[in-house]
């Protein structure tokens, strides 16, 4: 669906009179708001931004396909050798296959729908600033701006060319208004300029309250702030964008802001928590700078790693040999807590149980462990710092900080710069399994091959047919 059509449909929903209730987003009854008052008071703005988060957690986006599903299938994380496998064509970069096109079209449509919602919040919030209590105006506007950046940047990472090859060819629109006009395609460089401009404003607004809360009875909207786009997630996203455009100095500076405050806000998971029989912390929840809450996560993950089995084998698995090789079990990696506690044997394969919801108590004290999709991890900040550090020795130290907390021995600080890059890639592959991030690493580097495939990768997704035809692309 082309972008201006998305806006037209949403505007018509908001302007249609005399119909009682309309859904702001078709994701959860909480987002059903009466017309005419939706964005006139603080509650309306809170529900609108909550609706964006819920949309992003849907199965067609980060709840399944942009994390454990499609995006990791094209990153060659699974065994998909059977031509009947749901991701067989996708893993071969056949983006013209009907099923594959449907996934890609849903990314485009769903994410621009979410952008439309953020733009409606941003476009109206200044006019009613006096209705907000406490810091909520800054919080909500800052989150909306940061989400707009986050969504545009991920669209660029999917639909734009590799930044190592081309920064000037028109790639995607950067949409900043809630209307039905067709926004022009901008180059990767221009999109990232817009991202960084919006992100600077978001950072200023969100810096007023940098605290990370779980339960916060005084203001439920501000509970579980790891599930909101907070100040620290903004700094990681800034580092992610700057590294993508090749500014290692800037990326390192942004990353260091988080690292310098890591002990206070984002403690590394303990072995006891990661290995617990009851209420295991498989996602290392308190290391999340930003995660989404997916109330259908059990359904989404079990469809691929449990109940959606063929001949007793789940749909998304990798061979035992490949998983052991990935975690280097023959060379000291058998102690890696990611290998030991995050995989389940399935015949001659392993399935990821990272997202499994079993053994987590309904006790409210463990709410922070349930239904989470990690989007921005603390470890990424260390990997960016390792890649961008002024010296190889400093880079190794950043990488060792994560390794030590995953049960691995330190790397020698005297390894070569080339070997450090090899070790960084290994860590990305181990840490982000089933999270949809690895493909973007290979794309940023414009790698000749994605590890695990002999095929030449296609790094830029095609624009949806409707967008090309009706958007005059």
N, C-alpha and C positions, 0 to 999 in steps of 0.2 A: 504494500500500500504506500503510495507516495506521501511525502511529509505533509503537503498542504491539505491532502484529504484527511489525514489524521486530525489536524487542527480543525478542519471544517466540521468533522463529526463531533469533536469535543465541544466546540463553540455552540453547536446546535443543541447539545445536551444542556448546556448552561443557560441558554436563552429561551428554551421552550417553556411556555407559561402554563400554569394551571394543572400541573400533573402530579402534585404532591411530592414524592421522593424520587430522586434519580441517583443512579450509582455514579460516584466519582470515578472509581476504578472497580472493575468486575473481579475483585479478589477476595473480599471479606465484608460481611455486613457492617463492620465498624466504619467503613468508608462510605456508607450511604448517608448523604447529607442533603438536607432540604435546599431546594433552589432558593436563591436570593439571599441566603444567610451563610452560604458555604465559606466565603472568604471575607466575612464582615466582622468576625470576632476571633479571639485567640483559639478557641476550640476548633473552628473551621480550618484554620491554618495548620494546627497540629494534626488534624485528621487528614488533611491534604498531603502533608509531607509523609505521614505514616503510610498513606496509600501508595506513594512512590516506592517506599521500601518493600511493601508487600508485593507490588508488581515485579520488582527486581528479583524477589525470591520465588517467582513462579517457575514451573518446570521448563518452560520454553526459554527462560533466561538463566539466571545464576543458580536457581534451585536445582537444576539438573544439567541442561545442555551446554551451558557456558562454563561448567566446572567439571563434574565427573563424567559427563556424556560426550557430546560432539567434540568439544574443544580438546579434550584429552585423547579422543580417538584419532584426530588428525595429527596429534603429537606422538602417535605410535605407542601409547601407553598400554595397549591391550592386544590380545591375540584376536585378530579379525580375518583370518585366512579363508574362512568359508564364504562363498559368494552369497549365501543367504543371510549373512550377518547384517544386522541393522546398520552398521557403520562400515560395511565393506567398501562401498564407493567413496564415502567420505575419507577414509584412511588412504585412499588412492588419489586424493585431491581431485576427484571428479565432481566438480562443483556444478556441472550441468545435469547430473542425475536428479530426478524429480524429488526423491526424499531429501537429498542433500540440499537442494535449492530451498525446500520448505523450511529446513532448520535455519538457513542463512537469512531468508526473507523474514522469519520470525524475529531474528536478532534485530534487524533493521527497524521493523515496525514497532516491536515492543519497546526498544530503547528510545526511539524518537517519541513514542507516546509518553514515556516517563519524562523525557526532556520537556515535552509540552506542559506536563504538570508542574515541573519545577519552574518553568517560565511564567505560568499563571501565578504561582506563589510570589516570585520575584517581582512580577509586574504590578501586583496589588499591595504588597506588604507596606511599602513606604507611605501609602495614602492613609493607612489606618494604624500607624505606629503607636498612637496613644492608647489603643485598646490592650496592649500587651503588658503583662506584669513582669516584674523582676528583669531577668536577662533574656526573656524568651524571644523578643524581637531579634536580637543579635543571633541567638541560637538558631532560630528557624530560617532566617535569611541566609546565615552562614552555611547551614546544611544544604539549603536549596542550591546555592551557588556552587558548593563543592560537588554535589551530585551532578549538576549540569556539566561540570568539568570532567568528572569521572566517566560519565556516560559518553561524552564526545570523544574522550581519549580512547576508550575501549572500542568505539566504532572506528576510529582512525586506525587502531592496531589491527582491526579485522579487515577493513575495506580499503585502506590506503596501501601504497607501496612500501617496501622495506625502506626505512630511513637511511640505510647504508647505501642505497642506490639512487633514490629520488625523493627530494623534499619539495619540489616545485610543481609537479603535475597536479591538477585539481583532483581532490580525493573525496571529501565529504562536506556537507554544509555544517556550519556552526550556527545553530539556531538560538536566538536570544529573545524572540518575541512570541507572544501567544496570539497568532493570527493565521490567516489562510494564505499568506503570500509564499511564493516559492523562493527559498533561500539558495544563493549560488553555491556551487562547489568551491571549496577553498583548498589551497595546497596544504601539505602536511605542515610546512613551516608556519603558515598563517593560522592553521587550527591550533597548533601548540602555542603560538603567541596569544591567541584568545584564551586558551586554557590557563596559561600562567597569569594573565591579567585577572581573570575571574578568581583564580585560586588565591591571589594576593589579597583580594577583598575578603574572600571567605576566611582566610587565615586571621585577618585583623578582627573580624567579628567573633570568631570562635576562640580567639586567644583570651577573651575576657574571662572565660571559665574553662580552664584546661583540665579540670578534674575528671577522673574516671570513676563512675559510680555503678553499683549493681542495683540493689534495692534502695529507693529514695522515696520514702513515704510522703514527704512534704510536697513532692511534685512528680507523680508517676510518669509523666512524659519524659522526664530526665533520668529515669531508671535505665539500667543496662546501656550506658552510653557507648559501650563498644559496638552496639547495634545502631548507633547514630554515626554520621560522618562528623568526627570530632577534630579538634586541632591537630592531634598527632597523626591522624590519617591524612590530613591535608599535607603535612610535611613529608610523609612517605610518598604521596601522590606527586608532590612537587619533585622529589628526588627521582621518581620513576619517569616522569616526563622529561626532565633534564638529561637523564642518562639516555633516554630514547633518542633525543636530538643530538647527543654527542657532547654535552657539556658536563664533563666529569667533575670539574671543580665545583660547579654549582650543585650538582647532585650530591657530592660528598658533604658540602656545607649543610644542605637540607637534612640529609640523613643523620648527621652528627647531632642535630637538635634533639632527635628522638633518642639516640643512643645515650646522650648525656643525662637523659631523664628516665632511662629504661628501668632502673631498679625500683623507682617510686611507683611507676604507673603500669609496667608490663613485665612482671616477674616471669622468668622462665619456668616451664612446667617442672614439677619434681618427679623423680622416679616413682615415688609412692603414688602420686596422682595418676601418672600415665599407666601404671601397671595394676591399679586397683581392681579387684574382682567386682566390687560394687561401686557404682558411680565412677567408672573410669573416665579420665579426661583424655579421650582419644584425639580431640582437636586442639589441645593445648590452649584452652579458651581464653585464659588471661594473657596470652601472648597476642591476641587479636587486636590490631589497631582499628579494624573495621570488619564486622561480620554481619551477615543478614540472617534474620530469623525466618525460617521456612516451616510453617506449621504443617506442611505436607512432606516433610523431609523423610519420615519413615517410609511413606509410600514411594517417594522418588528414588530413594537409595535401594530399597529392597527389590524394586522392579529390575534393577541392573545387577545387584550383587547377592541377592538371595532368591526370592520367589520366581523371578523371571528366568528360570533355569531351563536349559536344553540338555536332556539326558543327565540330569542331576548337576550340571555345571552352570553356574551363573552366566549371564550374558557378557559381563565385563570382567574378564580375568586375564592374567598373563601367566605364562608357563613358570613352573617352579624354578627352572634354571635361569630364566630371565630375571625374576625377582631377586634371586640370590646373587646374581651377577650385579644387578643394580645396587644392592646394598653391600656388595663386596664382602660377603660372609666368609669367604675363604681367606680374607686378608684383614681380619680384625673387625669386620662389620657385623659379626654375629651378635655383638652386644648393643647394636644400634636399636634404641627403643622404638623407632619407626618401623623397623623390620619385625621386631619381636612381638609387638603388641597391636599392630595395625593391619595385619593380614590374616586371612583364614584359609587353610588348605581346602582345595576343591578338586579332588581327583589329582591329576598331575599339574594342577595350576594353583594359583593363589588369587583370592578375591580381596579387595580392600574392604575393611570393616571400619574405616575412619569415620563414616557417618552413621553407623548403626546406633539405634536408640535403645537397644536392650541393656538391661542392668543399670539403667539410670532411674533413680528413685523419683516418685512423684512428690517427694518432700520439697517444699519450696526452697530449702537451702541449696538445692542442686539445680535450680532454674537456669543458672548460667551455663549448664552443660547441654541443655536440650535444644535440638532443632536449629543448630548453627551451621552456616555456610561461611567458612573463612574467605574473606575477600582481600584483605591486606594484613599480612603477618609481620610480626616483629623480625623474623628471620630475614625477610627481604631487605630490611634496612641494613642488616649486617652484610648481606651479599652485595648490595650496592656499594657499601663502604669498602668492602674487600676489593671490588673491581676498580674503585675510583681513588683509593688511598694514595697519598703522595709517594709511598715506597712499597715495594713488594713485602718487606718484613711487616709493615703495618697492616697490609692487606691480609696476610696470613693470620695475624692476631685477631682480626675481625671474624674471619672464617672459623678459627679455632674456638671463639666464644660460643658459636652455635654448636659445633661438633662436641664440645665438652658437655653441653647440656642435652645431647642426644646419645651419650654413652660411648663416644668415640675418642680415641687418642689424638693428641695434638699433632698437627702437621709440623714438619721442621720449618722454622722461619727462614731458612737459607735456600728454600726451593726457588727455582727460576720463575720469572714472570709468566712464561708460557705454561709452566706446570700449575701455577696459581689459577690461571684461567680454566685449565682442565678441572681442577678441584672445585672451582665455583660452579661450573656446569654440573658436576656430579651432585653437588649439594642441592641445586635447583631441582634436579631430577628426583632426589630422595625426598625432599621436603614438600614439594607441591604435587605429589601424586594424587590424581583425581580432583585437582583444583583448577585446571584449565589455564595455567600460566606458562607452561613449558613451551608451547608453540610460539608465544610471543618472544621468548628468549632467542629461539632460532631465527625468527623473523628479524629481530633487531640486528642480529649479526649477519643477516643474509646468508646463512649457512647453505652450502651446496646441497646438503642432505639433512633431513631430520633423522636423528638417530633412531634406528630400527626400521628404516625404509630405504630401499634402493632407488626409489623414484625421485625425480626432480620436484621439489615442493612448489606449490602455488601459494604464495604468501598473501595475495590480495583477493579477498572474496569479491565476486561480481555484484554490482548493484542489482537490486530486484528489477525484474522486467518492467513493472509498472512505474518505478522511479525513472527508468531510462526513457520510457515511452511518453509519460505524461509530464515529467519534470524537465523535458528537453535536455537530458544529460548527454 
